[in-house]
Amino acid sequence: MDKTQAPVWVIADQIDCRILSVSFQLIGRARKLADELETSVEAVLLGDNVREQTQQLVAAGADTVYLANSPELYFYQPELYTEIIVKLAQKQQPQIMMLGSTSMGRELAPLVAARLKTGLTAHCIDLVLDKDRILEQKIPAYGGLLSIICPEKRPQMATIASGVFPKPEMDAERTGEVVELEVPIDVPRRIETLEVVREEPKGVPLESAPIIVAGGAGAGDPDGWQQIADLANTLNAALGCTRPAVDEGWADLETMIGQSGKMVSPECYIGVGLSGELQHMVGIVGSQIMIAINNDAKSPVFEKVDFGIVDDGREFVPVLIEKIKKYQEKKVTC
Amino acid sequence: MLNIVVCVKAVPDPKEACNIKIDPDTKTLMRCEVPFVVNPLDKNAMEAALQLKEQGDAHISVLSMGPPEAGNIVKECLALGADQGFLLSDPAFGGADAYATAYTLAKGIEKIGSFDVVFCGMASSDGSTEWVGPEMATFLNIPVVTMVKEIVESEGEFWQVKASLENGYRLMRVQLPAVFTVTRDLNTPRTLSFSGIIKARKKEISEWGIHELGVPAELLGVKGSPTVVSNLSTTESKREVEMISGTREEKAEQLVQKLAEAGVI
């Protein structure tokens, strides 16, 4: 097969027979790349009772859907999923393979990449073709944006978080081919998913919140963190954070915003005690109004927001909460 | 006896990470005197091994790949209670991406010999991929569980662990030998004790290079890395900041005004 004609792949991700939105976003991007490369988009869907979902992948832009549908595949099973994808990739020789930065994608991608002896980039914030039609995979690092390429090995593999690419227009009239795969029987079963337990998320969900208050290392201690949480409460906002706040144990990993966390676009973002690291800031570029509060006037965060306040968050936030409450009371009585 | 290997990485101290910049010419990190520390999540990996050793008969080998200075973090792990240290250090290993790193570490683990469990942090604070654990497991041809947050059952050949996922967890049954990459929810790492530091003086660190590993150079370092950094761009902010000044009260009032004008309160 002519290398340039090799397809662009997306490994779709599903939970309880529902395809995750990140998979559609990736197909949207794959479609653009494939059109530039004059080749096809192929999606791979593994699960149980997911046959009816294949049309959605076609509607999003896939030309072919490879489907493995079996009760054994209801949960993500590392060995079985890896084996199916590796065998198919060896046969179809995709030039690009994209996976969502979901809990499954983050484990499955390196398992597949190592078996295929190819490169893999983590949590890209953009994917473009360079002049040689090689995939440039953009990753924020230390105040800059790195372009990483995989010049020789194929496929060129990347994981991408939900929200990086928009959901494409769904065209229900689009037609595509569905190819059913056999589930291999000779795969070792050294590891098994016994059970998946989902808990109700706490607080206002970041993805849909009109206002997000995010805190970082500048909170200083659990009390300082509580003040930032109180500010979020007062505004009925979702509470987000940067990696240091997770490292300190103040905030859950689930609430981390940025390249390896959530990608969000609220109407208003308020960052308290954080320095504006690019890994965090790429997660909120879609925000309409951005405000930063930091005690260091030279903090790089002030180059990335609309309004800046130089003050110690621990002193300023309680005053701000009082003022907001007063305004809200006044508004109600008017 | 349970043979445990803990993989640790020397990373620039994350608390001073804002002082690290990328050299626009060489596209490498300018560390600017930022000291090396044990990657924070690798401390949780180390703690998991130490707790297993306290519960039963276990031997802990600590393994790192890095420049000779990384020997210090191996020493720190010996002081925490590891029995033996191994440092993979050779100019030929330099510039490795996650793939080549995982391959080199897997060769190191094979050379250490018998092992039942390999622990490592789920990600490093500097590189920020999460690929080394699972890729290493692939090269060793053993199973892996990433993002382990609880070890439910650790007796015998089959373990059960809980691994984090979006708003929940998955319960995994896994046959040893296996690799586990751990999250900070797994435990609270202990701190160094004086007696540990004294005991560590008698413990050995073996340093292995390309000849000891017996691996061809084209599979290591830059040559063995499928990915390369092709470009570095500095990002420019598209926003123009308006600084709000005044007394604390005034600043808060002005900010409330801005929020009201934007219609968010």
Interface residues (C-beta under 8 A of the other chain):
Chain A: F75 Y76 P78 E79 T102 S103 M104 R106 E107 A109 P110 L111 A113 A114 R115 K117 T118 G119 L120 T121 A122 H123 D130 E136 I139 P140 A141 Y142 G143 G144 L145 L146 S147 I148 I149 C150 P151 E152 K153 R190 I191 E192 T193 L194 E195 V196 V197 R198 E199 E200 P201 P210 I211 L235 R243 P244 V246 D247 G249 L253 E254 Q259 S260 E267 C268 S275 E277 L278 Q279 Q288 I289 M290 I291 F302 E303 K304 V305 D306 F307 G308 I309 V310 D311 E315 F316 V319 L320 E322 K323 I324 Y327 Q328 K331
Chain B: P14 A17 C18 I20 K21 I22 P24 K27 L29 P40 D97 A98 Y99 A102 A123 S125 S128 T129 E130 W131 G133 P134 E135 A137 T138 F139 I142 P143 V144 V145 T146 M147 Q160 A163 S164 L165 E166 N167 G168 Y169 R170 L171 M172 R173 V174 Q175 A178 T183 R184 S225 P226 T227 V228 V229 S230 N231 L232 S233 T234 T235 S237 R239 E240 V241 E242 M243 I244 S245 R248 E249 K251 A252 E253 L255 V256 K258 L259 A260 A262 G263 V264 I265
